Every structure is written in C-alpha cells, then in structure tokens.
Amino acid sequence: MCRTEQTLDQFHERLSNDCHHVERTICDKCVYENGKFQLENFPNSELTCPEPNCRATFNIKEIRHLIPTIPNNETTENSDRHKRSHSKERKTEFIWCAYEECGSGQFHIMSQPSSSIVTCVLCKRQTCALHHIKWHKGLTCQEYDQQQQQQEQERQQAIENAEKQCPKCQYINEKNLNSDRTICSICKYEYCPECKADYKEIQKNGLHHHKTTCSRYQDNSKKKSSKSSACTIL
C-alpha cells in the first residue's frame, strides 16, 4: 500500500455491502492496484477486499464499479507525456467478457489494431477490446466500423424513403413539408406530406382528419361540444 496522505474523497465509500470494517484505511488507488494485481495474477480466483481483517468477496457489480475508479494507464501527473507518446504506448485496459452469462474480465494490452481480440480466461470465447462486443468474426475493427457506418446510412435512407413513399402505390415522391399536400407522380393520389392522410378527406371534412401526431392536426370536436353543451336556465 502507498502509506501516503490522501484526500478524504479517496476513502469516501464502502467497497462492498459485505465489508466488515467501519472505516476505510486503504485509498481508492491502492484498492485499484490490489484488484489489478489479483485479476492479472489470479484471474480465476475471487476478488476480495484488501482492508485488514475484512476479506469480503466482491460480486460482479462491485468489481465493475471498482475497476474504472483509477485511470488504468498513466497517472494524472504524467498525462502530458501520455498525450505525446500516445501513438507509441502499449495501452492496458480492463476488458469484460462480452458474454453476459460468463461475467469474467481481464486486463489486456492494446499495442496494435490486431491485438483487439481478447480470449476470455474463463469461457475461452472472444471479445473485441475496441468495441466491447462479441468478436466480429471475419471483419477487422476497421471493416466492422465501415460496415456499421454503411448500415446506418442504409437505415437512414430507408427511413427517408418511407417518409416519401406514396401510401397508395408506394412510389417514392419528393417530399415538401412547406406544401399542405403531395400529389403522387404515378397514381395521382393526394395526401399530407407529413402524416400521409387522405388530402381530399381533409379538404372535405376538416383538419381533424390529419393524424393526431401531425403538426397540421386540429381537434374540432371540442368546439362542437362547447356549442352543443351550453345550458339555458329559464
């Protein structure tokens, strides 16, 4: 342990509900370093509280809270040097197994893009250290990013096309929200460009024939009810 004076915020909370000690005597940084040592050297063993005469066993939720508390690469006072040498350094990061039913985790050194595959010490399945998901087999991380970007573009295009699609014949027309109606270029059906309600029905019976979510919708029923419900006292 560091045996140095630390600010009170380094001792402010109990590490586990199972801890037996009333006060903490070991700072957050040392708790982190102890946890890191245990996980690196005894990955299949239970992680326990380092406080004297405690030995409470941390559950998965408590370990997940414990591990990120202190930066796991460079200390704060070395942050400037860290920024200058970032491209050359071997970055150490704690990676949780992407398979939730496993619950294991381990420290992993990210030295180059090809090192983003993490094989779990417990279940032996692979996790992507960069994306924190199950390993994208057959794709590098760069290819996976490109695939995700393309899928997002296709999703946005599909949404845009659906908004422009004629509700009658499904032809994709130009969308103009400044106009109160769209006339389909193929079947000539007239509809609201926002909610796609039948424009002739709206024109004939009123704005309450727009969908209620449409910005053009107006509820006329309240006006009608106010006229018919007036009471006359003789």
MIKOL-843638 format. One record per residue (C-alpha): residue in three letters; z, x, y; residue number from 1. Coordinates in nm, 2 decimals, decimal comma. Example, Ala and Ser with C-alpha at 12.3 -4.5 7.8 and 13.67 -1.06 7.14 Angstrom:
! residues 2
R/residu/Z/X/Y/num
R/ALA/0,78/1,23/-0,45/1 $
R/SER/0,71/1,37/-0,11/2 $
//
This chain:
! residues 234
R/residu/Z/X/Y/num
R/MET/0,00/0,00/0,00/1 $
R/CYS/-0,07/0,12/0,36/2 $
R/ARG/0,30/0,12/0,48/3 $
R/THR/0,19/0,09/0,84/4 $
R/GLU/0,30/-0,16/1,10/5 $
R/GLN/0,07/-0,46/1,12/6 $
R/THR/0,05/-0,77/1,34/7 $
R/LEU/0,21/-1,09/1,22/8 $
R/ASP/-0,13/-1,26/1,15/9 $
R/GLN/-0,17/-1,02/0,86/10 $
R/PHE/0,13/-1,18/0,69/11 $
R/HIS/0,10/-1,54/0,81/12 $
R/GLU/0,03/-1,74/0,49/13 $
R/ARG/0,13/-1,75/0,12/14 $
R/LEU/-0,13/-1,63/-0,12/15 $
R/SER/-0,07/-1,89/-0,38/16 $
R/ASN/0,14/-2,21/-0,43/17 $
R/ASP/0,28/-2,03/-0,74/18 $
R/CYS/0,42/-1,74/-0,54/19 $
R/HIS/0,80/-1,68/-0,58/20 $
R/HIS/0,86/-1,48/-0,27/21 $
R/VAL/0,97/-1,64/0,06/22 $
R/GLU/0,81/-1,39/0,29/23 $
R/ARG/0,52/-1,16/0,26/24 $
R/THR/0,57/-0,78/0,28/25 $
R/ILE/0,21/-0,68/0,20/26 $
R/CYS/-0,06/-0,72/0,46/27 $
R/ASP/-0,39/-0,90/0,41/28 $
R/LYS/-0,59/-0,58/0,40/29 $
R/CYS/-0,38/-0,43/0,12/30 $
R/VAL/-0,38/-0,76/-0,07/31 $
R/TYR/-0,76/-0,75/-0,05/32 $
R/GLU/-0,78/-0,38/-0,16/33 $
R/ASN/-0,55/-0,46/-0,45/34 $
R/GLY/-0,76/-0,76/-0,55/35 $
R/LYS/-1,07/-0,55/-0,52/36 $
R/PHE/-0,92/-0,28/-0,75/37 $
R/GLN/-0,82/-0,53/-1,01/38 $
R/LEU/-1,16/-0,70/-1,01/39 $
R/GLU/-1,35/-0,37/-1,03/40 $
R/ASN/-1,14/-0,21/-1,30/41 $
R/PHE/-1,02/-0,51/-1,50/42 $
R/PRO/-1,29/-0,78/-1,45/43 $
R/ASN/-1,17/-0,99/-1,75/44 $
R/SER/-0,80/-0,99/-1,65/45 $
R/GLU/-0,62/-1,24/-1,44/46 $
R/LEU/-0,58/-1,16/-1,07/47 $
R/THR/-0,21/-1,16/-0,98/48 $
R/CYS/0,00/-1,14/-0,65/49 $
R/PRO/0,09/-0,78/-0,56/50 $
R/GLU/0,42/-0,88/-0,39/51 $
R/PRO/0,73/-0,72/-0,57/52 $
R/ASN/0,88/-0,94/-0,85/53 $
R/CYS/0,62/-1,22/-0,79/54 $
R/ARG/0,32/-1,18/-1,03/55 $
R/ALA/0,19/-1,53/-0,96/56 $
R/THR/-0,16/-1,57/-1,11/57 $
R/PHE/-0,43/-1,67/-0,86/58 $
R/ASN/-0,67/-1,95/-0,95/59 $
R/ILE/-1,04/-1,95/-0,87/60 $
R/LYS/-0,99/-2,13/-0,54/61 $
R/GLU/-0,73/-1,88/-0,42/62 $
R/ILE/-0,94/-1,59/-0,53/63 $
R/ARG/-1,24/-1,73/-0,33/64 $
R/HIS/-1,01/-1,75/-0,03/65 $
R/LEU/-0,86/-1,40/-0,08/66 $
R/ILE/-1,18/-1,20/-0,12/67 $
R/PRO/-1,36/-1,27/0,21/68 $
R/THR/-1,04/-1,22/0,43/69 $
R/ILE/-1,12/-0,85/0,50/70 $
R/PRO/-1,47/-0,70/0,56/71 $
R/ASN/-1,57/-0,55/0,23/72 $
R/ASN/-1,79/-0,27/0,36/73 $
R/GLU/-1,69/-0,09/0,68/74 $
R/THR/-1,37/-0,13/0,87/75 $
R/THR/-1,38/-0,26/1,22/76 $
R/GLU/-1,33/0,08/1,38/77 $
R/ASN/-1,63/0,21/1,20/78 $
R/SER/-1,86/-0,08/1,30/79 $
R/ASP/-2,08/0,12/1,54/80 $
R/ARG/-2,15/0,38/1,28/81 $
R/HIS/-2,21/0,10/1,03/82 $
R/LYS/-2,48/-0,05/1,26/83 $
R/ARG/-2,65/0,29/1,30/84 $
R/SER/-2,66/0,36/0,93/85 $
R/HIS/-2,72/0,01/0,80/86 $
R/SER/-3,06/0,08/0,66/87 $
R/LYS/-2,94/0,37/0,45/88 $
R/GLU/-2,60/0,25/0,33/89 $
R/ARG/-2,50/0,11/-0,01/90 $
R/LYS/-2,36/-0,23/0,07/91 $
R/THR/-2,08/-0,35/-0,15/92 $
R/GLU/-2,04/-0,73/-0,18/93 $
R/PHE/-1,83/-0,96/-0,39/94 $
R/ILE/-2,06/-1,20/-0,58/95 $
R/TRP/-1,95/-1,51/-0,75/96 $
R/CYS/-2,14/-1,62/-1,07/97 $
R/ALA/-2,39/-1,89/-0,97/98 $
R/TYR/-2,30/-2,09/-1,29/99 $
R/GLU/-2,00/-2,30/-1,17/100 $
R/GLU/-1,87/-2,36/-1,52/101 $
R/CYS/-1,82/-1,98/-1,55/102 $
R/GLY/-1,60/-1,92/-1,24/103 $
R/SER/-1,62/-1,54/-1,27/104 $
R/GLY/-1,71/-1,29/-1,00/105 $
R/GLN/-1,75/-0,92/-0,94/106 $
R/PHE/-1,83/-0,65/-0,68/107 $
R/HIS/-2,19/-0,55/-0,66/108 $
R/ILE/-2,36/-0,26/-0,47/109 $
R/MET/-2,68/-0,37/-0,28/110 $
R/SER/-2,87/-0,04/-0,25/111 $
R/GLN/-3,22/-0,17/-0,26/112 $
R/PRO/-3,41/-0,51/-0,30/113 $
R/SER/-3,44/-0,46/-0,67/114 $
R/SER/-3,06/-0,44/-0,71/115 $
R/SER/-3,01/-0,81/-0,61/116 $
R/ILE/-2,98/-0,91/-0,98/117 $
R/VAL/-2,62/-0,94/-1,08/118 $
R/THR/-2,54/-0,99/-1,45/119 $
R/CYS/-2,21/-1,17/-1,49/120 $
R/VAL/-1,94/-0,96/-1,67/121 $
R/LEU/-1,81/-1,28/-1,83/122 $
R/CYS/-2,10/-1,51/-1,93/123 $
R/LYS/-2,38/-1,24/-1,91/124 $
R/ARG/-2,61/-1,47/-1,71/125 $
R/GLN/-2,79/-1,36/-1,39/126 $
R/THR/-2,72/-1,44/-1,03/127 $
R/CYS/-2,92/-1,35/-0,72/128 $
R/ALA/-2,68/-1,15/-0,49/129 $
R/LEU/-2,90/-1,21/-0,19/130 $
R/HIS/-2,94/-1,59/-0,21/131 $
R/HIS/-2,62/-1,66/-0,41/132 $
R/ILE/-2,80/-1,88/-0,66/133 $
R/LYS/-2,91/-1,86/-1,02/134 $
R/TRP/-3,16/-1,58/-1,06/135 $
R/HIS/-3,51/-1,69/-0,96/136 $
R/LYS/-3,68/-1,56/-1,28/137 $
R/GLY/-4,04/-1,43/-1,23/138 $
R/LEU/-4,00/-1,40/-0,85/139 $
R/THR/-3,87/-1,12/-0,63/140 $
R/CYS/-3,64/-1,22/-0,35/141 $
R/GLN/-3,93/-1,19/-0,10/142 $
R/GLU/-4,15/-1,40/-0,32/143 $
R/TYR/-3,87/-1,66/-0,35/144 $
R/ASP/-3,83/-1,67/0,03/145 $
R/GLN/-4,21/-1,72/0,07/146 $
R/GLN/-4,21/-2,00/-0,19/147 $
R/GLN/-3,92/-2,18/-0,02/148 $
R/GLN/-4,09/-2,15/0,32/149 $
R/GLN/-4,42/-2,29/0,17/150 $
R/GLN/-4,23/-2,58/0,00/151 $
R/GLU/-4,05/-2,66/0,33/152 $
R/GLN/-4,39/-2,66/0,52/153 $
R/GLU/-4,54/-2,89/0,25/154 $
R/ARG/-4,23/-3,12/0,27/155 $
R/GLN/-4,26/-3,14/0,65/156 $
R/GLN/-4,63/-3,21/0,62/157 $
R/ALA/-4,57/-3,48/0,36/158 $
R/ILE/-4,32/-3,65/0,60/159 $
R/GLU/-4,56/-3,62/0,88/160 $
R/ASN/-4,85/-3,77/0,68/161 $
R/ALA/-4,62/-4,05/0,55/162 $
R/GLU/-4,54/-4,14/0,91/163 $
R/LYS/-4,92/-4,15/1,00/164 $
R/GLN/-5,02/-4,35/0,68/165 $
R/CYS/-5,15/-4,70/0,72/166 $
R/PRO/-4,91/-4,94/0,54/167 $
R/LYS/-5,21/-5,14/0,41/168 $
R/CYS/-5,47/-4,89/0,28/169 $
R/GLN/-5,27/-4,56/0,31/170 $
R/TYR/-5,53/-4,39/0,52/171 $
R/ILE/-5,38/-4,12/0,74/172 $
R/ASN/-5,44/-4,21/1,11/173 $
R/GLU/-5,35/-4,03/1,42/174 $
R/LYS/-5,00/-4,12/1,54/175 $
R/ASN/-4,95/-4,21/1,90/176 $
R/LEU/-4,60/-4,32/1,99/177 $
R/ASN/-4,70/-4,38/2,35/178 $
R/SER/-4,91/-4,68/2,23/179 $
R/ASP/-4,75/-5,00/2,11/180 $
R/ARG/-4,99/-5,03/1,82/181 $
R/THR/-5,21/-4,83/1,58/182 $
R/ILE/-5,54/-4,96/1,46/183 $
R/CYS/-5,64/-4,82/1,12/184 $
R/SER/-5,97/-4,64/1,13/185 $
R/ILE/-6,07/-4,77/0,78/186 $
R/CYS/-5,92/-5,12/0,73/187 $
R/LYS/-5,86/-5,21/1,10/188 $
R/TYR/-5,50/-5,32/1,02/189 $
R/GLU/-5,29/-5,32/1,33/190 $
R/TYR/-4,93/-5,20/1,31/191 $
R/CYS/-4,65/-5,05/1,51/192 $
R/PRO/-4,69/-4,67/1,51/193 $
R/GLU/-4,31/-4,62/1,47/194 $
R/CYS/-4,19/-4,88/1,22/195 $
R/LYS/-4,53/-4,99/1,08/196 $
R/ALA/-4,45/-5,36/1,12/197 $
R/ASP/-4,75/-5,60/1,15/198 $
R/TYR/-4,86/-5,59/1,51/199 $
R/LYS/-5,02/-5,94/1,51/200 $
R/GLU/-4,69/-6,08/1,38/201 $
R/ILE/-4,50/-5,91/1,66/202 $
R/GLN/-4,76/-6,02/1,92/203 $
R/LYS/-4,73/-6,38/1,80/204 $
R/ASN/-4,36/-6,42/1,73/205 $
R/GLY/-4,18/-6,15/1,94/206 $
R/LEU/-4,03/-5,81/1,94/207 $
R/HIS/-3,76/-5,90/1,68/208 $
R/HIS/-4,04/-5,87/1,42/209 $
R/HIS/-4,02/-5,49/1,45/210 $
R/LYS/-3,79/-5,33/1,20/211 $
R/THR/-3,43/-5,32/1,33/212 $
R/THR/-3,44/-4,93/1,33/213 $
R/CYS/-3,74/-4,93/1,56/214 $
R/SER/-3,69/-4,84/1,93/215 $
R/ARG/-3,91/-5,14/2,02/216 $
R/TYR/-3,70/-5,39/1,84/217 $
R/GLN/-3,53/-5,66/2,04/218 $
R/ASP/-3,29/-5,92/1,89/219 $
R/ASN/-3,39/-6,26/2,03/220 $
R/SER/-3,16/-6,46/1,81/221 $
R/LYS/-2,86/-6,40/2,04/222 $
R/LYS/-3,05/-6,55/2,34/223 $
R/LYS/-3,14/-6,86/2,13/224 $
R/SER/-2,79/-6,91/2,00/225 $
R/SER/-2,64/-6,89/2,35/226 $
R/LYS/-2,87/-7,16/2,47/227 $
R/SER/-2,80/-7,40/2,18/228 $
R/SER/-2,43/-7,35/2,15/229 $
R/ALA/-2,34/-7,45/2,51/230 $
R/CYS/-2,07/-7,72/2,51/231 $
R/THR/-2,08/-8,01/2,76/232 $
R/ILE/-1,75/-8,18/2,84/233 $
R/LEU/-1,79/-8,54/2,96/234 $
//
